[in-house]
Structures are given as C-alpha cells and as structure tokens.
Amino acid sequence: MGRYRAPHWRRGPGYPDRPLDTNVEFYTALALEAVGLPRELFTLAFAMGRVLGWTAHIFEQEQSGRLIRPASRYTRPLPDGRMATAIAG
C-alpha cells in the first residue's frame, strides 16, 4: 500500500507558481463529508470549532490571570510604515 500524500492545489492568477498546501480544514472537510454532513454546513462547523477554541482560551486565561501571547513576532512593516516589533517592545 502506497503512502498517502496531501494534494497541492494551485493558487489563483495572483500566485500561479506557488503551491497551496493543505491545512487542517482540508482533512476536517473529508471527515465531515464522510459522516454525511451537508456541504452547506461546513462553514458553520468550522466556525463553531473556532469559537469553541477561543472560548476555551478565555476560560484558561481567566483561571491563570495571564494573557496568553504567541511566541512568534510579526516583523514586516505595518500599513503606516512602522515596524511591529517596535510597538510590541
């Protein structure tokens, strides 16, 4: 049995040579399709998962009293020309 590889989709006309790698929503859509959820409800299912995740983060932050921040930093210029790292400190 061969090893399964996720498909690479091509972007639209703006990025014709860049492959579009799949993310978790691709595999979630396969699972939703397999259990028979109508495609019209896929967006709702994705949104519900996001909202539940955000809510869980809020509860965790309330318990610890600490705001959870990502470990990475945005380093490109902001729309007004300032650097984001200068603002973040």
C-alpha positions in Angstrom: 0.0 0.0 0.0 1.4 3.4 -1.0 2.0 6.3 1.3 -0.8 8.9 1.1 0.3 12.5 0.3 -1.8 15.5 0.7 -2.6 17.2 -2.6 -1.1 20.5 -3.6 -3.5 22.9 -5.1 -2.6 25.8 -7.3 -3.4 29.3 -6.3 -5.3 31.7 -8.4 -3.9 34.1 -11.1 -2.1 36.2 -8.5 0.2 33.3 -7.4 0.3 30.8 -10.3 3.6 29.2 -9.4 3.1 28.8 -5.6 1.6 25.6 -4.4 -1.2 25.9 -1.9 -0.5 23.4 0.9 -3.5 21.8 2.7 -4.3 22.7 6.2 -6.4 21.1 9.0 -9.6 22.3 7.3 -8.9 20.1 4.3 -8.9 17.0 6.5 -11.8 18.2 8.6 -13.8 18.6 5.4 -13.0 15.0 4.5 -14.3 13.8 7.9 -17.4 15.9 7.6 -18.1 14.6 4.2 -17.6 11.0 5.5 -20.1 11.4 8.3 -22.7 12.8 5.9 -22.8 16.5 6.9 -24.2 18.6 4.1 -21.6 20.8 2.4 -23.7 23.9 3.1 -23.0 23.3 6.8 -19.2 23.0 6.5 -18.5 26.7 7.1 -20.8 26.6 10.2 -18.9 23.6 11.5 -15.5 25.3 11.0 -16.8 28.5 12.7 -18.2 26.6 15.7 -14.9 24.8 16.2 -13.0 28.2 16.2 -15.5 29.8 18.6 -15.2 26.8 21.0 -11.4 27.0 20.8 -11.4 30.8 21.5 -13.8 30.2 24.4 -11.6 27.6 25.9 -8.7 30.0 25.7 -10.7 32.7 27.5 -11.5 30.2 30.3 -7.9 29.3 30.6 -6.8 32.9 30.7 -9.4 33.7 33.4 -8.1 30.8 35.6 -4.5 31.8 35.3 -5.0 35.5 35.3 -2.5 35.7 32.5 -2.9 36.7 28.8 -1.6 34.0 26.5 0.6 35.5 23.8 2.0 33.7 20.7 5.8 33.0 20.8 6.3 34.4 17.3 6.5 38.1 16.2 5.3 39.9 13.2 8.3 41.7 11.7 7.1 43.2 8.5 6.1 46.9 8.2 2.6 47.9 9.4 0.4 49.7 6.9 1.5 53.1 8.3 5.2 52.2 7.8 6.1 51.5 11.5 7.7 48.2 12.4 5.5 45.8 14.5 8.4 44.8 16.7 9.0 48.4 17.8 5.4 48.5 19.0 5.5 45.1 20.7 8.5 46.1 22.7 
